[in-house]
């Protein structure tokens, strides 16, 4: 009886540890970060680092959603925006990233340039008709990152840093941001809570 109990106990432990391993393997190492004047874009086994001087910072709080926007200047003078959005622990983003971009940037024209497991590159048409280069990274259902405003040549370099076989962006004439009007995303209370872009968090083993 004791032997059977030990065997069952060992079986449960093996299943538990196997599940943990599967979850860890399934987790991507894709991430973006800005720290110490360096923009870091990491995907799989590649890491690209770009120098960027912080010009200004803006935060917004929608109670269920927190937005941190940093306006950066690259060494060549390009102004870009690094944007981090995270939900309250009891909430999560309503899928998909495509839908979030559509409403946050108020676009009806979106051209996917590169689609990785969690890192994606788009060219989107803004309400004024100008095109914007956008990198989007979503590591889980409660956090996402946007990097946008790069020239198309810089955009293509960033994409190739993620995947050397990635295609090139089509539109060359894109919006050039200035530090006074750099932020192009439009987060509002109505969008966050009534579209909605954020919903109560649900636990699932199949995420």
N, C-alpha and C positions, 0 to 999 in steps of 0.2 A: 504493500500500500504506500509506504513511504517512498519506495523507488518510483512508483507511478506518479506520485505527487511531484517528485523532483523532475521527472521527465516532462510533465505538463508545465511546470514552472520554467524549465529551460526553454521549452517551445515558445511560451509566451514572451520570454525575454528576447529570443531570437527574432520573433515577429516584430517586437517593439523596436529593436535596434535596426532591423532591416527597413522598417518604415521610416525611421529617422534618416538612414543613409539615402533612401530614395528621395526624401524631401530635400535633403542637402544637395544631392546631385542635381535635382530638378531646379534648384535655385540658381539663377544666373548671376554672374559676377558683374554684369553690366551696371554701370553707375556713372553719374556725372557729379562733379563737386567743384566748388570754388573756394580756395583757401590760400592765404599768403600771396595774393596777386597772381595766382595760377589757376587756370581753368583746366580741369582734368576730366578726360573722357575715356572711360574704360569699358571694354567689351571683350569677353572671352579672355584671350591671352594677349590682347593688345592694349596699350595705354598711351594716349596722346596728351601732351601737356602744352598749353598755350599761355603765354604771359598776358595778363590783362589787369589794367589799373582800375581800381574801384573809384568811380566818379560820384555815385550817389546810391542811396538805398531807400526803398519804400516798402512798408508792410501794410497788410490789410487783415482784418479779423471779422469773419462772418459767423462767429460762434461755433459752427461745425466745420469751418474751413479756415486755414491760415495761409496767407500768401506772403512770400518774401521775394521782392524784386530787386536785383542789383544791376545797375547800369555800369558797364565796363568799357574801357577803351583799350583796343589792341595796339601793339607797337606800331603798326602801319597807319594808325589813326581811326580805324573802323570802330564805330560804336555798336555794341551788342548788348542784349539783355539776357541775364541768367535768372531764371524764375523757378522758385521751388514752391510747390503747393502741397500741403498735407492736411488731412482731415483730422478731426477729433477721433480719439480711439474708438468711440462708439459708432463712428460713421465710416463710409467708404465712398469712392467715386463710382458713379453709375457708368458701367461700360457703354461704349468702348472709347479708347483714346481718340479715335476718329470723330466720334460724336462730341466729345469734350472740346476738341480743337474747333469744330464747326461752330459751336455756340460761343466759346470764349473769344475767338477771333472774328466772329460774325462773318464767316466765309461760306460761299456756296460753290467755290471752285478750289479743289484741293488735288494736287498732283503728288502721289507717292513716288519718291525717288528711290528710297531704300527702306526695306522692312526687315529688321532683325528680330530676334526673339523678344527683346524689350526695348531696343533702341530703334527709332525710326526717323527718317528724314522726309520732309515734305516741302513743296513750294505751294504756298496758298495765296489766293487773291484777297486782299483786304477790301473793306467796303468802298474805299476810294479808287479801287481798280488796280492799285499797285501790287506787285508781287513781293512776297516775303519768304525768305529762306528760314526754315524752322527744323531744329532737332528736337525730338521728344523722347523722353525716357520714363518708363513706368516700371518700377521694380516690384510693386505690389499694388493692392487695391486702395491703399491709403496714402500713397505718395506719387507725385509725378514732377518732372523737371522739363522746362522748356529752355532752349538756347536759340535766340533768333536775332536777325539783323545783319548777318554776315554777307559779304559780297559772294557772288556765285563761285568765284575762284577759291576763296577761303572755305566756303561751304563744301565744295567738292574735295578739298584737301582733308577736311574733317571727316567726311564720309569714308574716304579711302583709308584714313587712319583707323576707322572701325572695321572696314572690310576692303582689302585691296582690290577685290573683284567687283566692287559696287559700281553701278552705272553713274554717269554724270547727270547733274541737274540740267534741265532743258532751257529754262528762262535765264538769260544773262542780265537783262536790265531789271534790277530789283530795287526796292526802296532802300535808301540810305538814311539811316537813323541819325538824329542829332540828340544831344544830351537833354535838351529841353522837352522833347516830345519822343522819347525813345520807346516807352512802354506801349505796346500795341495790343496787348490782351485786354479784354473788357469783362472782368469779373464783377457781377452785381448780385445783390441779395436775391433778386427775382430769379436769376439763372441758377444760383446755388441751391435755393430751396424750393422753387416752384416748377422748374423745368422737369425734374431737378437734376443737377449735376452731382449732388451728394445725397446718399440714402443711408438708412440705418445699416450698420454692419451685420453681416450674417456669416456664421462660421460654417465652413465646408471643408471636407477632407479632399475634395476634388478640385481645388483651385490650381 
